[in-house]
Structures are given as structure tokens and as C-alpha cells.
């Protein structure tokens, strides 16, 4: 809740973390999930609890980040 990466206006930052994990190993990579699944999870975290960013992540956004 309120994490800088989640509330950042650049949704690609959070997409990158979810796809590739964190360098320190605290967050594993989730590349095995589909683009639809990842978009849903990221959209949820961007708009749940007090995060209310109003951002929507589309599967196409995740697909673009995979390249």
C-alpha cells in the first residue's frame, strides 16, 4: 500500500518489476503468467487499498514490456 513503484505515473516501472523481479531477490519474476493475468494483477494493485491511481494496465502494455 502506497509503494512508490505502484503509485508512480509510469506504469512500465511496475510492469518491469513484476516481469523481472527485484535485483535483491525480494520479489521473484512472474514471466510465467500470461499478459492478461499480469495486467489484471498490476491494475488491481494500482487501484486497491489507498493506491487509487486510476491507471489501467492492458495486456498489450505487458506484451510490449516483454520485448
mmJSON file of the N, C-alpha and C atoms, coordinates in Angstrom:
{"data_MODEL":{"atom_site":{
"group_PDB":["ATOM","ATOM","ATOM","ATOM","ATOM","ATOM","ATOM","ATOM","ATOM","ATOM","ATOM","ATOM","ATOM","ATOM","ATOM","ATOM","ATOM","ATOM","ATOM","ATOM","ATOM","ATOM","ATOM","ATOM","ATOM","ATOM","ATOM","ATOM","ATOM","ATOM","ATOM","ATOM","ATOM","ATOM","ATOM","ATOM","ATOM","ATOM","ATOM","ATOM","ATOM","ATOM","ATOM","ATOM","ATOM","ATOM","ATOM","ATOM","ATOM","ATOM","ATOM","ATOM","ATOM","ATOM","ATOM","ATOM","ATOM","ATOM","ATOM","ATOM","ATOM","ATOM","ATOM","ATOM","ATOM","ATOM","ATOM","ATOM","ATOM","ATOM","ATOM","ATOM","ATOM","ATOM","ATOM","ATOM","ATOM","ATOM","ATOM","ATOM","ATOM","ATOM","ATOM","ATOM","ATOM","ATOM","ATOM","ATOM","ATOM","ATOM","ATOM","ATOM","ATOM","ATOM","ATOM","ATOM","ATOM","ATOM","ATOM","ATOM","ATOM","ATOM","ATOM","ATOM","ATOM","ATOM","ATOM","ATOM","ATOM","ATOM","ATOM","ATOM","ATOM","ATOM","ATOM","ATOM","ATOM","ATOM","ATOM","ATOM","ATOM","ATOM","ATOM","ATOM","ATOM","ATOM","ATOM","ATOM","ATOM","ATOM","ATOM","ATOM","ATOM","ATOM","ATOM","ATOM","ATOM","ATOM","ATOM","ATOM","ATOM","ATOM","ATOM","ATOM","ATOM","ATOM","ATOM","ATOM","ATOM","ATOM","ATOM","ATOM","ATOM","ATOM","ATOM","ATOM","ATOM","ATOM","ATOM","ATOM","ATOM","ATOM","ATOM","ATOM","ATOM","ATOM","ATOM","ATOM","ATOM","ATOM","ATOM","ATOM","ATOM","ATOM","ATOM","ATOM","ATOM","ATOM","ATOM","ATOM","ATOM","ATOM","ATOM","ATOM","ATOM","ATOM","ATOM","ATOM","ATOM","ATOM","ATOM","ATOM","ATOM","ATOM","ATOM","ATOM","ATOM","ATOM","ATOM","ATOM","ATOM"],
"id":[1,2,3,4,5,6,7,8,9,10,11,12,13,14,15,16,17,18,19,20,21,22,23,24,25,26,27,28,29,30,31,32,33,34,35,36,37,38,39,40,41,42,43,44,45,46,47,48,49,50,51,52,53,54,55,56,57,58,59,60,61,62,63,64,65,66,67,68,69,70,71,72,73,74,75,76,77,78,79,80,81,82,83,84,85,86,87,88,89,90,91,92,93,94,95,96,97,98,99,100,101,102,103,104,105,106,107,108,109,110,111,112,113,114,115,116,117,118,119,120,121,122,123,124,125,126,127,128,129,130,131,132,133,134,135,136,137,138,139,140,141,142,143,144,145,146,147,148,149,150,151,152,153,154,155,156,157,158,159,160,161,162,163,164,165,166,167,168,169,170,171,172,173,174,175,176,177,178,179,180,181,182,183,184,185,186,187,188,189,190,191,192,193,194,195,196,197,198,199,200,201],
"type_symbol":["N","C","C","N","C","C","N","C","C","N","C","C","N","C","C","N","C","C","N","C","C","N","C","C","N","C","C","N","C","C","N","C","C","N","C","C","N","C","C","N","C","C","N","C","C","N","C","C","N","C","C","N","C","C","N","C","C","N","C","C","N","C","C","N","C","C","N","C","C","N","C","C","N","C","C","N","C","C","N","C","C","N","C","C","N","C","C","N","C","C","N","C","C","N","C","C","N","C","C","N","C","C","N","C","C","N","C","C","N","C","C","N","C","C","N","C","C","N","C","C","N","C","C","N","C","C","N","C","C","N","C","C","N","C","C","N","C","C","N","C","C","N","C","C","N","C","C","N","C","C","N","C","C","N","C","C","N","C","C","N","C","C","N","C","C","N","C","C","N","C","C","N","C","C","N","C","C","N","C","C","N","C","C","N","C","C","N","C","C","N","C","C","N","C","C","N","C","C","N","C","C"],
"label_atom_id":["N","CA","C","N","CA","C","N","CA","C","N","CA","C","N","CA","C","N","CA","C","N","CA","C","N","CA","C","N","CA","C","N","CA","C","N","CA","C","N","CA","C","N","CA","C","N","CA","C","N","CA","C","N","CA","C","N","CA","C","N","CA","C","N","CA","C","N","CA","C","N","CA","C","N","CA","C","N","CA","C","N","CA","C","N","CA","C","N","CA","C","N","CA","C","N","CA","C","N","CA","C","N","CA","C","N","CA","C","N","CA","C","N","CA","C","N","CA","C","N","CA","C","N","CA","C","N","CA","C","N","CA","C","N","CA","C","N","CA","C","N","CA","C","N","CA","C","N","CA","C","N","CA","C","N","CA","C","N","CA","C","N","CA","C","N","CA","C","N","CA","C","N","CA","C","N","CA","C","N","CA","C","N","CA","C","N","CA","C","N","CA","C","N","CA","C","N","CA","C","N","CA","C","N","CA","C","N","CA","C","N","CA","C","N","CA","C","N","CA","C","N","CA","C","N","CA","C","N","CA","C","N","CA","C"],
"label_alt_id":[null,null,null,null,null,null,null,null,null,null,null,null,null,null,null,null,null,null,null,null,null,null,null,null,null,null,null,null,null,null,null,null,null,null,null,null,null,null,null,null,null,null,null,null,null,null,null,null,null,null,null,null,null,null,null,null,null,null,null,null,null,null,null,null,null,null,null,null,null,null,null,null,null,null,null,null,null,null,null,null,null,null,null,null,null,null,null,null,null,null,null,null,null,null,null,null,null,null,null,null,null,null,null,null,null,null,null,null,null,null,null,null,null,null,null,null,null,null,null,null,null,null,null,null,null,null,null,null,null,null,null,null,null,null,null,null,null,null,null,null,null,null,null,null,null,null,null,null,null,null,null,null,null,null,null,null,null,null,null,null,null,null,null,null,null,null,null,null,null,null,null,null,null,null,null,null,null,null,null,null,null,null,null,null,null,null,null,null,null,null,null,null,null,null,null,null,null,null,null,null,null],
"label_comp_id":["UNK","UNK","UNK","UNK","UNK","UNK","UNK","UNK","UNK","UNK","UNK","UNK","UNK","UNK","UNK","UNK","UNK","UNK","UNK","UNK","UNK","UNK","UNK","UNK","UNK","UNK","UNK","UNK","UNK","UNK","UNK","UNK","UNK","UNK","UNK","UNK","UNK","UNK","UNK","UNK","UNK","UNK","UNK","UNK","UNK","UNK","UNK","UNK","UNK","UNK","UNK","UNK","UNK","UNK","UNK","UNK","UNK","UNK","UNK","UNK","UNK","UNK","UNK","UNK","UNK","UNK","UNK","UNK","UNK","UNK","UNK","UNK","UNK","UNK","UNK","UNK","UNK","UNK","UNK","UNK","UNK","UNK","UNK","UNK","UNK","UNK","UNK","UNK","UNK","UNK","UNK","UNK","UNK","UNK","UNK","UNK","UNK","UNK","UNK","UNK","UNK","UNK","UNK","UNK","UNK","UNK","UNK","UNK","UNK","UNK","UNK","UNK","UNK","UNK","UNK","UNK","UNK","UNK","UNK","UNK","UNK","UNK","UNK","UNK","UNK","UNK","UNK","UNK","UNK","UNK","UNK","UNK","UNK","UNK","UNK","UNK","UNK","UNK","UNK","UNK","UNK","UNK","UNK","UNK","UNK","UNK","UNK","UNK","UNK","UNK","UNK","UNK","UNK","UNK","UNK","UNK","UNK","UNK","UNK","UNK","UNK","UNK","UNK","UNK","UNK","UNK","UNK","UNK","UNK","UNK","UNK","UNK","UNK","UNK","UNK","UNK","UNK","UNK","UNK","UNK","UNK","UNK","UNK","UNK","UNK","UNK","UNK","UNK","UNK","UNK","UNK","UNK","UNK","UNK","UNK","UNK","UNK","UNK","UNK","UNK","UNK"],
"label_asym_id":["A","A","A","A","A","A","A","A","A","A","A","A","A","A","A","A","A","A","A","A","A","A","A","A","A","A","A","A","A","A","A","A","A","A","A","A","A","A","A","A","A","A","A","A","A","A","A","A","A","A","A","A","A","A","A","A","A","A","A","A","A","A","A","A","A","A","A","A","A","A","A","A","A","A","A","A","A","A","A","A","A","A","A","A","A","A","A","A","A","A","A","A","A","A","A","A","A","A","A","A","A","A","A","A","A","A","A","A","A","A","A","A","A","A","A","A","A","A","A","A","A","A","A","A","A","A","A","A","A","A","A","A","A","A","A","A","A","A","A","A","A","A","A","A","A","A","A","A","A","A","A","A","A","A","A","A","A","A","A","A","A","A","A","A","A","A","A","A","A","A","A","A","A","A","A","A","A","A","A","A","A","A","A","A","A","A","A","A","A","A","A","A","A","A","A","A","A","A","A","A","A"],
"label_entity_id":["1","1","1","1","1","1","1","1","1","1","1","1","1","1","1","1","1","1","1","1","1","1","1","1","1","1","1","1","1","1","1","1","1","1","1","1","1","1","1","1","1","1","1","1","1","1","1","1","1","1","1","1","1","1","1","1","1","1","1","1","1","1","1","1","1","1","1","1","1","1","1","1","1","1","1","1","1","1","1","1","1","1","1","1","1","1","1","1","1","1","1","1","1","1","1","1","1","1","1","1","1","1","1","1","1","1","1","1","1","1","1","1","1","1","1","1","1","1","1","1","1","1","1","1","1","1","1","1","1","1","1","1","1","1","1","1","1","1","1","1","1","1","1","1","1","1","1","1","1","1","1","1","1","1","1","1","1","1","1","1","1","1","1","1","1","1","1","1","1","1","1","1","1","1","1","1","1","1","1","1","1","1","1","1","1","1","1","1","1","1","1","1","1","1","1","1","1","1","1","1","1"],
"label_seq_id":[1,1,1,2,2,2,3,3,3,4,4,4,5,5,5,6,6,6,7,7,7,8,8,8,9,9,9,10,10,10,11,11,11,12,12,12,13,13,13,14,14,14,15,15,15,16,16,16,17,17,17,18,18,18,19,19,19,20,20,20,21,21,21,22,22,22,23,23,23,24,24,24,25,25,25,26,26,26,27,27,27,28,28,28,29,29,29,30,30,30,31,31,31,32,32,32,33,33,33,34,34,34,35,35,35,36,36,36,37,37,37,38,38,38,39,39,39,40,40,40,41,41,41,42,42,42,43,43,43,44,44,44,45,45,45,46,46,46,47,47,47,48,48,48,49,49,49,50,50,50,51,51,51,52,52,52,53,53,53,54,54,54,55,55,55,56,56,56,57,57,57,58,58,58,59,59,59,60,60,60,61,61,61,62,62,62,63,63,63,64,64,64,65,65,65,66,66,66,67,67,67],
"pdbx_PDB_ins_code":[null,null,null,null,null,null,null,null,null,null,null,null,null,null,null,null,null,null,null,null,null,null,null,null,null,null,null,null,null,null,null,null,null,null,null,null,null,null,null,null,null,null,null,null,null,null,null,null,null,null,null,null,null,null,null,null,null,null,null,null,null,null,null,null,null,null,null,null,null,null,null,null,null,null,null,null,null,null,null,null,null,null,null,null,null,null,null,null,null,null,null,null,null,null,null,null,null,null,null,null,null,null,null,null,null,null,null,null,null,null,null,null,null,null,null,null,null,null,null,null,null,null,null,null,null,null,null,null,null,null,null,null,null,null,null,null,null,null,null,null,null,null,null,null,null,null,null,null,null,null,null,null,null,null,null,null,null,null,null,null,null,null,null,null,null,null,null,null,null,null,null,null,null,null,null,null,null,null,null,null,null,null,null,null,null,null,null,null,null,null,null,null,null,null,null,null,null,null,null,null,null],
"Cartn_x":[0.831,0.0,0.88,0.71,1.451,2.889,3.298,4.673,4.918,6.072,6.39,6.257,6.704,6.652,5.21,4.314,2.905,2.165,2.405,1.679,2.341,3.503,4.197,3.325,3.333,2.545,3.029,4.284,4.832,4.564,3.486,3.093,4.125,4.989,6.009,7.028,7.203,8.123,7.616,6.329,5.782,5.699,5.376,5.351,6.726,7.774,9.135,9.486,9.076,9.365,8.617,7.344,6.569,7.095,7.468,8.006,9.379,10.258,11.663,12.101,11.26,11.622,12.513,12.923,13.838,15.233,16.216,17.61,18.036,17.484,17.899,17.201,16.326,15.642,14.413,14.079,12.92,11.607,11.627,10.439,10.837,10.22,10.561,9.982,10.517,9.972,8.717,7.752,6.485,6.224,7.258,7.125,6.253,6.078,5.302,3.804,3.353,1.94,1.665,0.429,0.06,-0.006,-0.019,-0.127,-1.434,-2.508,-3.81,-3.751,-3.153,-3.047,-2.2,-1.063,-0.194,-0.853,-1.534,-2.227,-3.289,-4.002,-5.038,-4.443,-3.366,-2.728,-2.189,-1.512,-0.916,-2.006,-3.047,-4.164,-4.789,-4.944,-5.512,-4.663,-3.361,-2.517,-2.444,-2.54,-2.501,-3.765,-4.832,-6.101,-6.739,-6.014,-6.552,-5.951,-6.546,-6.131,-6.193,-5.165,-5.207,-4.515,-4.184,-3.406,-4.187,-5.411,-6.334,-5.683,-4.817,-4.139,-5.04,-6.075,-6.936,-6.304,-5.143,-4.449,-4.966,-5.014,-5.367,-4.214,-3.768,-2.712,-3.368,-3.051,-3.609,-2.625,-3.148,-2.254,-1.217,-1.596,-0.654,0.517,0.284,1.365,2.384,1.873,2.75,3.518,2.808,3.45,4.594,4.366,5.409,6.618,6.371,7.455,8.264,7.667,8.383,9.459,9.318,10.24,11.504],
"Cartn_y":[-1.174,0.0,1.245,2.079,3.323,3.198,2.023,1.849,2.777,3.4,4.364,3.76,2.533,1.881,1.655,1.436,1.173,2.459,3.515,4.766,5.662,5.269,6.04,6.163,7.319,7.549,6.7,6.277,5.437,3.971,3.43,2.049,1.033,1.416,0.499,0.114,0.962,0.635,-0.575,-0.581,-1.72,-2.953,-2.769,-3.91,-4.574,-3.776,-4.303,-5.085,-4.593,-5.283,-6.603,-6.603,-7.836,-8.863,-8.418,-9.331,-9.875,-9.024,-9.378,-9.58,-9.255,-9.349,-8.189,-8.219,-7.211,-7.804,-6.983,-7.442,-8.118,-7.702,-8.281,-9.598,-10.051,-11.325,-11.259,-10.085,-9.95,-10.159,-9.917,-10.101,-11.01,-12.181,-13.072,-12.564,-13.028,-12.717,-13.551,-12.99,-13.677,-13.793,-13.993,-14.09,-15.255,-16.254,-17.424,-17.126,-16.026,-15.656,-15.025,-15.124,-14.553,-13.031,-12.397,-10.933,-10.469,-11.222,-10.881,-10.975,-12.047,-12.225,-11.124,-10.823,-9.781,-8.412,-8.1,-6.817,-6.691,-7.776,-7.756,-7.537,-8.231,-8.103,-6.687,-6.156,-4.825,-3.759,-3.881,-2.929,-2.979,-4.181,-4.329,-3.608,-3.844,-3.225,-1.712,-1.223,0.219,0.926,0.16,0.789,0.251,-0.56,-1.112,-0.398,-0.671,-0.047,1.461,2.196,3.654,4.08,3.144,3.453,4.219,4.037,4.81,5.647,5.033,5.772,6.03,5.218,5.346,4.757,4.146,3.572,2.177,1.881,0.553,0.043,-1.153,-1.787,-2.786,-2.683,-3.564,-4.696,-5.836,-6.921,-6.473,-5.559,-5.042,-4.31,-3.66,-2.985,-4.011,-5.128,-6.184,-6.823,-7.093,-7.678,-6.799,-5.491,-4.556,-4.587,-4.737,-4.77,-6.06,-7.111,-8.395,-8.322,-7.414,-7.344,-6.599],
"Cartn_z":[0.0,0.0,0.0,-1.022,-1.106,-1.582,-2.062,-2.547,-3.739,-3.756,-4.815,-6.209,-6.389,-7.704,-8.146,-7.195,-7.508,-7.857,-7.124,-7.356,-8.406,-8.905,-9.941,-11.188,-11.803,-13.016,-14.191,-14.154,-15.218,-14.877,-15.426,-15.112,-15.586,-16.519,-17.021,-15.948,-14.958,-13.866,-13.096,-12.756,-12.019,-12.906,-14.171,-15.098,-15.12,-15.194,-15.223,-13.971,-12.814,-11.558,-11.497,-11.888,-11.825,-12.836,-14.01,-15.024,-14.659,-14.166,-13.992,-12.556,-11.598,-10.192,-9.778,-8.522,-7.995,-7.931,-8.125,-8.144,-6.855,-5.751,-4.479,-4.157,-5.033,-4.849,-3.958,-3.473,-2.594,-3.349,-4.642,-5.48,-6.64,-6.755,-7.867,-9.182,-10.277,-11.606,-11.829,-12.526,-12.793,-14.286,-15.078,-16.535,-16.978,-16.126,-16.497,-16.571,-15.978,-16.078,-17.438,-17.882,-19.186,-19.095,-20.244,-20.29,-19.656,-19.871,-19.288,-17.761,-17.248,-15.8,-15.161,-15.76,-15.208,-15.256,-16.346,-16.456,-15.366,-15.1,-14.067,-12.676,-12.376,-11.061,-10.86,-11.857,-11.729,-11.637,-12.441,-12.359,-10.968,-10.436,-9.099,-8.057,-8.062,-7.037,-7.212,-8.439,-8.674,-8.189,-7.939,-7.596,-6.318,-5.568,-4.333,-3.127,-1.974,-0.724,-0.889,-0.562,-0.741,-2.037,-2.902,-4.108,-5.177,-5.36,-6.214,-7.318,-8.135,-9.201,-10.4,-10.564,-11.74,-12.991,-12.86,-14.01,-14.32,-15.6,-16.075,-16.916,-16.631,-17.403,-18.346,-19.608,-20.628,-20.934,-21.383,-21.797,-22.83,-23.696,-24.702,-24.043,-22.902,-22.166,-21.659,-21.151,-20.642,-21.806,-22.888,-24.068,-24.566,-24.617,-25.057,-24.116,-22.828,-21.855,-21.93,-22.432,-22.566,-23.657,-24.587,-25.722,-25.395],
"occupancy":[1.0,1.0,1.0,1.0,1.0,1.0,1.0,1.0,1.0,1.0,1.0,1.0,1.0,1.0,1.0,1.0,1.0,1.0,1.0,1.0,1.0,1.0,1.0,1.0,1.0,1.0,1.0,1.0,1.0,1.0,1.0,1.0,1.0,1.0,1.0,1.0,1.0,1.0,1.0,1.0,1.0,1.0,1.0,1.0,1.0,1.0,1.0,1.0,1.0,1.0,1.0,1.0,1.0,1.0,1.0,1.0,1.0,1.0,1.0,1.0,1.0,1.0,1.0,1.0,1.0,1.0,1.0,1.0,1.0,1.0,1.0,1.0,1.0,1.0,1.0,1.0,1.0,1.0,1.0,1.0,1.0,1.0,1.0,1.0,1.0,1.0,1.0,1.0,1.0,1.0,1.0,1.0,1.0,1.0,1.0,1.0,1.0,1.0,1.0,1.0,1.0,1.0,1.0,1.0,1.0,1.0,1.0,1.0,1.0,1.0,1.0,1.0,1.0,1.0,1.0,1.0,1.0,1.0,1.0,1.0,1.0,1.0,1.0,1.0,1.0,1.0,1.0,1.0,1.0,1.0,1.0,1.0,1.0,1.0,1.0,1.0,1.0,1.0,1.0,1.0,1.0,1.0,1.0,1.0,1.0,1.0,1.0,1.0,1.0,1.0,1.0,1.0,1.0,1.0,1.0,1.0,1.0,1.0,1.0,1.0,1.0,1.0,1.0,1.0,1.0,1.0,1.0,1.0,1.0,1.0,1.0,1.0,1.0,1.0,1.0,1.0,1.0,1.0,1.0,1.0,1.0,1.0,1.0,1.0,1.0,1.0,1.0,1.0,1.0,1.0,1.0,1.0,1.0,1.0,1.0,1.0,1.0,1.0,1.0,1.0,1.0],
"B_iso_or_equiv":[0.0,0.0,0.0,0.0,0.0,0.0,0.0,0.0,0.0,0.0,0.0,0.0,0.0,0.0,0.0,0.0,0.0,0.0,0.0,0.0,0.0,0.0,0.0,0.0,0.0,0.0,0.0,0.0,0.0,0.0,0.0,0.0,0.0,0.0,0.0,0.0,0.0,0.0,0.0,0.0,0.0,0.0,0.0,0.0,0.0,0.0,0.0,0.0,0.0,0.0,0.0,0.0,0.0,0.0,0.0,0.0,0.0,0.0,0.0,0.0,0.0,0.0,0.0,0.0,0.0,0.0,0.0,0.0,0.0,0.0,0.0,0.0,0.0,0.0,0.0,0.0,0.0,0.0,0.0,0.0,0.0,0.0,0.0,0.0,0.0,0.0,0.0,0.0,0.0,0.0,0.0,0.0,0.0,0.0,0.0,0.0,0.0,0.0,0.0,0.0,0.0,0.0,0.0,0.0,0.0,0.0,0.0,0.0,0.0,0.0,0.0,0.0,0.0,0.0,0.0,0.0,0.0,0.0,0.0,0.0,0.0,0.0,0.0,0.0,0.0,0.0,0.0,0.0,0.0,0.0,0.0,0.0,0.0,0.0,0.0,0.0,0.0,0.0,0.0,0.0,0.0,0.0,0.0,0.0,0.0,0.0,0.0,0.0,0.0,0.0,0.0,0.0,0.0,0.0,0.0,0.0,0.0,0.0,0.0,0.0,0.0,0.0,0.0,0.0,0.0,0.0,0.0,0.0,0.0,0.0,0.0,0.0,0.0,0.0,0.0,0.0,0.0,0.0,0.0,0.0,0.0,0.0,0.0,0.0,0.0,0.0,0.0,0.0,0.0,0.0,0.0,0.0,0.0,0.0,0.0,0.0,0.0,0.0,0.0,0.0,0.0],
"pdbx_formal_charge":[null,null,null,null,null,null,null,null,null,null,null,null,null,null,null,null,null,null,null,null,null,null,null,null,null,null,null,null,null,null,null,null,null,null,null,null,null,null,null,null,null,null,null,null,null,null,null,null,null,null,null,null,null,null,null,null,null,null,null,null,null,null,null,null,null,null,null,null,null,null,null,null,null,null,null,null,null,null,null,null,null,null,null,null,null,null,null,null,null,null,null,null,null,null,null,null,null,null,null,null,null,null,null,null,null,null,null,null,null,null,null,null,null,null,null,null,null,null,null,null,null,null,null,null,null,null,null,null,null,null,null,null,null,null,null,null,null,null,null,null,null,null,null,null,null,null,null,null,null,null,null,null,null,null,null,null,null,null,null,null,null,null,null,null,null,null,null,null,null,null,null,null,null,null,null,null,null,null,null,null,null,null,null,null,null,null,null,null,null,null,null,null,null,null,null,null,null,null,null,null,null],
"auth_seq_id":[1,1,1,2,2,2,3,3,3,4,4,4,5,5,5,6,6,6,7,7,7,8,8,8,9,9,9,10,10,10,11,11,11,12,12,12,13,13,13,14,14,14,15,15,15,16,16,16,17,17,17,18,18,18,19,19,19,20,20,20,21,21,21,22,22,22,23,23,23,24,24,24,25,25,25,26,26,26,27,27,27,28,28,28,29,29,29,30,30,30,31,31,31,32,32,32,33,33,33,34,34,34,35,35,35,36,36,36,37,37,37,38,38,38,39,39,39,40,40,40,41,41,41,42,42,42,43,43,43,44,44,44,45,45,45,46,46,46,47,47,47,48,48,48,49,49,49,50,50,50,51,51,51,52,52,52,53,53,53,54,54,54,55,55,55,56,56,56,57,57,57,58,58,58,59,59,59,60,60,60,61,61,61,62,62,62,63,63,63,64,64,64,65,65,65,66,66,66,67,67,67],
"auth_comp_id":["UNK","UNK","UNK","UNK","UNK","UNK","UNK","UNK","UNK","UNK","UNK","UNK","UNK","UNK","UNK","UNK","UNK","UNK","UNK","UNK","UNK","UNK","UNK","UNK","UNK","UNK","UNK","UNK","UNK","UNK","UNK","UNK","UNK","UNK","UNK","UNK","UNK","UNK","UNK","UNK","UNK","UNK","UNK","UNK","UNK","UNK","UNK","UNK","UNK","UNK","UNK","UNK","UNK","UNK","UNK","UNK","UNK","UNK","UNK","UNK","UNK","UNK","UNK","UNK","UNK","UNK","UNK","UNK","UNK","UNK","UNK","UNK","UNK","UNK","UNK","UNK","UNK","UNK","UNK","UNK","UNK","UNK","UNK","UNK","UNK","UNK","UNK","UNK","UNK","UNK","UNK","UNK","UNK","UNK","UNK","UNK","UNK","UNK","UNK","UNK","UNK","UNK","UNK","UNK","UNK","UNK","UNK","UNK","UNK","UNK","UNK","UNK","UNK","UNK","UNK","UNK","UNK","UNK","UNK","UNK","UNK","UNK","UNK","UNK","UNK","UNK","UNK","UNK","UNK","UNK","UNK","UNK","UNK","UNK","UNK","UNK","UNK","UNK","UNK","UNK","UNK","UNK","UNK","UNK","UNK","UNK","UNK","UNK","UNK","UNK","UNK","UNK","UNK","UNK","UNK","UNK","UNK","UNK","UNK","UNK","UNK","UNK","UNK","UNK","UNK","UNK","UNK","UNK","UNK","UNK","UNK","UNK","UNK","UNK","UNK","UNK","UNK","UNK","UNK","UNK","UNK","UNK","UNK","UNK","UNK","UNK","UNK","UNK","UNK","UNK","UNK","UNK","UNK","UNK","UNK","UNK","UNK","UNK","UNK","UNK","UNK"],
"auth_asym_id":["A","A","A","A","A","A","A","A","A","A","A","A","A","A","A","A","A","A","A","A","A","A","A","A","A","A","A","A","A","A","A","A","A","A","A","A","A","A","A","A","A","A","A","A","A","A","A","A","A","A","A","A","A","A","A","A","A","A","A","A","A","A","A","A","A","A","A","A","A","A","A","A","A","A","A","A","A","A","A","A","A","A","A","A","A","A","A","A","A","A","A","A","A","A","A","A","A","A","A","A","A","A","A","A","A","A","A","A","A","A","A","A","A","A","A","A","A","A","A","A","A","A","A","A","A","A","A","A","A","A","A","A","A","A","A","A","A","A","A","A","A","A","A","A","A","A","A","A","A","A","A","A","A","A","A","A","A","A","A","A","A","A","A","A","A","A","A","A","A","A","A","A","A","A","A","A","A","A","A","A","A","A","A","A","A","A","A","A","A","A","A","A","A","A","A","A","A","A","A","A","A"],
"auth_atom_id":["N","CA","C","N","CA","C","N","CA","C","N","CA","C","N","CA","C","N","CA","C","N","CA","C","N","CA","C","N","CA","C","N","CA","C","N","CA","C","N","CA","C","N","CA","C","N","CA","C","N","CA","C","N","CA","C","N","CA","C","N","CA","C","N","CA","C","N","CA","C","N","CA","C","N","CA","C","N","CA","C","N","CA","C","N","CA","C","N","CA","C","N","CA","C","N","CA","C","N","CA","C","N","CA","C","N","CA","C","N","CA","C","N","CA","C","N","CA","C","N","CA","C","N","CA","C","N","CA","C","N","CA","C","N","CA","C","N","CA","C","N","CA","C","N","CA","C","N","CA","C","N","CA","C","N","CA","C","N","CA","C","N","CA","C","N","CA","C","N","CA","C","N","CA","C","N","CA","C","N","CA","C","N","CA","C","N","CA","C","N","CA","C","N","CA","C","N","CA","C","N","CA","C","N","CA","C","N","CA","C","N","CA","C","N","CA","C","N","CA","C","N","CA","C","N","CA","C","N","CA","C","N","CA","C"],
"pdbx_PDB_model_num":[1,1,1,1,1,1,1,1,1,1,1,1,1,1,1,1,1,1,1,1,1,1,1,1,1,1,1,1,1,1,1,1,1,1,1,1,1,1,1,1,1,1,1,1,1,1,1,1,1,1,1,1,1,1,1,1,1,1,1,1,1,1,1,1,1,1,1,1,1,1,1,1,1,1,1,1,1,1,1,1,1,1,1,1,1,1,1,1,1,1,1,1,1,1,1,1,1,1,1,1,1,1,1,1,1,1,1,1,1,1,1,1,1,1,1,1,1,1,1,1,1,1,1,1,1,1,1,1,1,1,1,1,1,1,1,1,1,1,1,1,1,1,1,1,1,1,1,1,1,1,1,1,1,1,1,1,1,1,1,1,1,1,1,1,1,1,1,1,1,1,1,1,1,1,1,1,1,1,1,1,1,1,1,1,1,1,1,1,1,1,1,1,1,1,1,1,1,1,1,1,1]
}}}
